[in-house]
């Protein structure tokens, strides 16, 4: 997600990472409002991201309290209130980011979706190498656009899981009004989604804290700007567009 007019991710034949990096000119460190940094995320994008993250964590904590035997026994008398609070956090997690985009920055949402949908050979190679652990080891990766392939995949997985939470959560709230088999199935899927969400969140946290690129991405989603050196190394296609 970037702070300015976007172009679709460049596509075309993959080129070897090292040779492309060696041909790049030195990174400029002056002549821009943010010296040595590039604006990557708009204010609306940052607000939407942290709104989703905040309500996800709240919904997760409440859900764990309901799921863990020792704590679920203590809240048995307030089960209905706690379950509705859990559902409310989930609705806010999904609804508020959409409201922010649709009311304040529809064009940015369209651009982000266009970027996420744009996959080329470099993206597929990047994802394969990332699954092997190359990104965590700091190895040279194929050139990427504003979103790398992992971020594109995450942008598809997270909304899909959110829809799953919404559907299964609605069935669970309906309780006695749905068949027993449907309620049991919804509960099982809801739990599987919760476990998957925890692992996904933990993986993102690990990446954000353990790698230089992850830490700079974390600063970017907080303050908006990304270090130009990291942008050139890890988002080379986007860097070229910005400096084109």
C-alpha positions as CSV (number, residue, x, y, z in Angstrom):
1,X,0.0,0.0,0.0
2,X,1.6,3.3,-1.0
3,X,1.2,7.0,-0.5
4,X,0.7,8.3,-4.0
5,X,-0.6,7.4,-7.5
6,X,0.1,3.8,-8.1
7,X,1.0,1.8,-11.1
8,X,0.2,-1.9,-11.5
9,X,3.1,-4.2,-10.6
10,X,5.4,-4.6,-13.6
11,X,5.3,-8.0,-15.2
12,X,7.6,-9.7,-17.6
13,X,10.4,-12.3,-17.7
14,X,12.2,-12.8,-14.5
15,X,15.8,-11.6,-14.2
16,X,18.4,-12.7,-11.8
17,X,18.3,-10.7,-8.6
18,X,22.0,-10.0,-8.2
19,X,22.6,-8.7,-11.7
20,X,19.7,-6.3,-11.5
21,X,20.9,-4.9,-8.1
22,X,24.4,-4.4,-9.4
23,X,23.2,-2.2,-12.3
24,X,21.2,0.1,-10.1
25,X,22.5,3.7,-9.5
26,X,23.3,4.9,-6.0
27,X,20.4,5.6,-3.7
28,X,19.7,9.3,-3.6
29,X,19.8,10.7,-0.1
30,X,18.6,14.2,-0.7
31,X,16.1,16.2,-2.8
32,X,12.9,14.7,-1.3
33,X,10.7,15.8,1.6
34,X,11.6,12.5,3.4
35,X,15.4,12.3,2.8
36,X,16.5,8.7,2.2
37,X,12.9,7.4,2.6
38,X,9.9,6.8,0.3
39,X,6.3,7.2,1.2
40,X,4.7,3.8,0.9
41,X,1.4,3.8,2.9
42,X,-1.2,6.5,3.0
43,X,-2.9,7.6,6.3
44,X,-6.1,5.7,5.4
45,X,-4.1,2.5,4.7
46,X,-2.3,2.7,8.0
47,X,-5.5,3.4,9.9
48,X,-7.3,0.5,8.2
49,X,-4.3,-1.8,8.9
50,X,-4.1,-1.0,12.6
51,X,-7.9,-1.0,13.1
52,X,-8.0,-4.5,11.7
53,X,-5.1,-5.6,13.8
54,X,-6.5,-4.1,17.0
55,X,-9.9,-5.7,16.8
56,X,-8.4,-8.9,15.6
57,X,-6.3,-9.1,18.8
58,X,-9.3,-8.2,21.0
59,X,-11.5,-10.8,19.3
60,X,-8.7,-13.4,19.6
61,X,-8.2,-12.7,23.3
62,X,-11.9,-13.0,24.1
63,X,-12.2,-16.1,22.0
64,X,-9.3,-17.7,23.8
65,X,-11.0,-16.9,27.1
66,X,-14.1,-18.6,25.9
67,X,-12.2,-21.6,24.5
68,X,-9.8,-22.3,27.5
69,X,-11.5,-24.5,30.0
70,X,-10.2,-22.7,33.1
71,X,-11.5,-19.3,32.0
72,X,-14.6,-20.5,30.2
73,X,-15.9,-21.9,33.5
74,X,-15.4,-18.5,35.2
75,X,-17.4,-16.7,32.6
76,X,-20.2,-19.3,32.3
77,X,-22.7,-16.9,34.0
78,X,-21.9,-14.2,31.4
79,X,-21.5,-16.4,28.4
80,X,-24.0,-14.7,26.3
81,X,-22.6,-11.3,26.9
82,X,-19.1,-12.4,26.3
83,X,-20.0,-14.2,23.1
84,X,-21.8,-11.1,21.8
85,X,-18.8,-9.0,22.7
86,X,-16.6,-11.4,20.8
87,X,-18.9,-11.2,17.8
88,X,-18.9,-7.4,18.1
89,X,-15.1,-7.2,17.9
90,X,-15.2,-9.5,14.9
91,X,-17.7,-7.2,13.1
92,X,-15.7,-4.1,13.9
93,X,-12.5,-5.9,12.7
94,X,-14.1,-6.5,9.2
95,X,-16.4,-3.5,9.0
96,X,-14.3,-0.5,10.1
97,X,-11.4,-0.9,7.6
98,X,-14.0,-1.2,4.8
99,X,-15.8,1.9,6.0
100,X,-12.5,3.8,6.2
101,X,-11.6,2.9,2.6
102,X,-15.0,3.4,1.1
103,X,-15.6,6.7,2.8
104,X,-12.2,8.2,2.6
105,X,-10.2,6.6,-0.2
106,X,-12.0,4.4,-2.7
107,X,-9.5,5.0,-5.4
108,X,-6.7,3.8,-3.1
109,X,-8.7,0.6,-2.4
110,X,-9.0,0.0,-6.1
111,X,-5.3,0.6,-6.6
112,X,-4.4,-1.8,-3.8
113,X,-6.7,-4.5,-5.2
114,X,-5.1,-4.0,-8.6
115,X,-1.6,-4.4,-7.1
116,X,-2.6,-7.5,-5.2
117,X,-4.1,-9.2,-8.3
118,X,-1.0,-8.5,-10.4
119,X,1.2,-11.6,-10.3
120,X,4.1,-12.4,-12.6
121,X,7.0,-14.9,-12.7
122,X,9.1,-13.0,-10.2
123,X,6.2,-13.2,-7.7
124,X,5.8,-16.9,-8.1
125,X,9.5,-17.4,-7.7
126,X,9.7,-15.1,-4.7
127,X,6.9,-17.0,-2.9
128,X,8.6,-20.4,-3.6
129,X,11.9,-19.1,-2.3
130,X,10.3,-17.5,0.7
131,X,8.6,-20.8,1.7
132,X,12.1,-22.3,1.7
133,X,13.2,-19.7,4.2
134,X,15.4,-17.6,1.9
135,X,13.7,-14.3,2.9
136,X,14.3,-14.9,6.6
137,X,17.9,-15.8,5.9
138,X,18.4,-12.4,4.2
139,X,19.2,-14.0,0.8
140,X,18.8,-12.3,-2.5
141,X,15.2,-12.5,-3.7
142,X,13.6,-11.9,-7.1
143,X,12.6,-8.2,-7.7
144,X,9.2,-7.2,-6.4
145,X,6.7,-4.4,-6.7
146,X,5.1,-2.4,-3.9
147,X,3.8,-5.6,-2.4
148,X,5.9,-8.7,-2.4
149,X,4.3,-12.0,-3.2
150,X,3.9,-12.9,0.5
151,X,2.0,-9.7,1.1
152,X,-0.2,-10.3,-1.9
153,X,-1.0,-13.8,-0.7
154,X,-1.7,-12.5,2.8
155,X,-4.0,-9.9,1.3
156,X,-6.1,-12.7,-0.1
157,X,-5.9,-15.1,2.8
158,X,-6.9,-12.6,5.5
159,X,-10.2,-11.4,3.9
160,X,-11.1,-15.0,3.1
161,X,-10.6,-16.0,6.7
162,X,-12.6,-13.0,7.8
163,X,-15.5,-14.1,5.7
164,X,-15.2,-17.6,7.2
165,X,-15.2,-16.1,10.7
166,X,-18.3,-14.0,9.9
167,X,-20.3,-17.0,8.5
168,X,-19.4,-19.5,11.2
169,X,-19.7,-16.9,13.9
170,X,-23.2,-16.0,12.7
171,X,-24.2,-19.7,12.8
172,X,-22.8,-20.0,16.4
173,X,-24.7,-17.0,17.5
174,X,-27.9,-18.4,16.1
175,X,-27.4,-21.4,18.4
176,X,-30.7,-23.2,19.0
177,X,-32.2,-21.9,15.7
178,X,-29.8,-24.0,13.5
179,X,-29.6,-27.8,13.3
180,X,-27.1,-29.5,15.7
181,X,-24.9,-30.8,12.9
182,X,-24.6,-27.3,11.4
183,X,-23.8,-25.8,14.7
184,X,-21.1,-28.4,15.4
185,X,-19.6,-28.0,11.9
186,X,-19.6,-24.2,12.3
187,X,-17.8,-24.5,15.7
188,X,-15.2,-26.8,14.3
189,X,-14.5,-24.6,11.3
190,X,-14.4,-21.5,13.6
191,X,-11.8,-23.2,15.7
192,X,-9.7,-24.2,12.7
193,X,-9.8,-20.7,11.4
194,X,-8.8,-19.3,14.8
195,X,-5.7,-21.6,15.0
196,X,-4.7,-20.7,11.4
197,X,-5.1,-17.0,12.3
198,X,-2.8,-17.4,15.3
199,X,-0.1,-19.1,13.2
200,X,-0.5,-16.4,10.5
201,X,-0.2,-13.6,13.0
202,X,2.8,-15.2,14.7
203,X,4.5,-15.6,11.3
204,X,4.0,-12.0,10.4
205,X,5.2,-10.9,13.8
206,X,8.3,-13.1,13.5
207,X,9.0,-11.6,10.0
208,X,8.5,-8.0,11.3
209,X,10.8,-8.3,14.2
210,X,13.5,-10.7,13.0
211,X,14.5,-9.2,9.6
212,X,15.7,-5.7,8.6
213,X,13.1,-5.6,5.8
214,X,10.4,-6.6,8.3
215,X,11.3,-4.0,10.8
216,X,11.4,-1.3,8.1
217,X,8.0,-2.5,6.8
218,X,6.7,-2.2,10.3
219,X,7.9,1.3,10.5
220,X,6.3,2.0,7.1
221,X,2.9,0.8,8.2
222,X,3.2,2.9,11.3
223,X,4.7,6.2,9.9
224,X,4.1,5.7,6.2
225,X,7.6,5.9,4.9
226,X,10.1,3.1,4.0
227,X,13.8,3.3,4.0
228,X,15.0,3.7,0.4
229,X,17.8,1.1,0.8
230,X,15.3,-1.6,1.8
231,X,12.9,-0.4,-0.9
232,X,15.6,-0.8,-3.5
233,X,16.7,-4.2,-2.2
234,X,13.2,-5.8,-1.5
235,X,10.8,-3.8,-3.7
236,X,13.0,-3.1,-6.6
237,X,10.2,-2.7,-9.2
238,X,8.3,-0.2,-7.1
239,X,11.6,1.6,-6.3
240,X,12.3,2.0,-10.0
241,X,8.8,3.4,-10.5
242,X,9.3,6.0,-7.7
243,X,12.6,7.0,-9.1
244,X,11.8,6.6,-12.8
